[in-house]
Amino acid sequence: HTRMISVIALFKDGRQVVTGSDHIMRMWNVEKGPLMVTPLVKHTRWVLSMCFSSDGKRLASGSRDEPIIIWDAETGAVLSKLQG
């Protein structure tokens, strides 16, 4: 990240962590260090919240741009976008 990290989510097994800074999210493998997938860039404003599903297969994120985005935690693909 090139700006302040505003939010961090750690998967319950401790192996994956995702960080959010402005509109960009990055996924990390805690043991190996490098990014697991390319940066997740679908929000247009600061990411304010995120969490993993209980099985670790999905990641939900929310931002100041209002939609909640559901991501595939392994590939980084957008599974759905919820407008609110």
C-alpha angles and dihedrals in degrees: 000000000000095000137047115298108241101184140017130191123191121198113236094250089056094233099105131048130177124200130196127206121169105319096333127092124192128196121214137191104225094209098044100031105212126104114283093210135002115286114289106239116171103108117087098203138037115314107234105174142019140163140177123241114249091258093048094235097110137041125202122203134184130193144174088271087072108231120111110224123206112206134190100246093211101046104021091234118149109247097181144344120218117202115206 
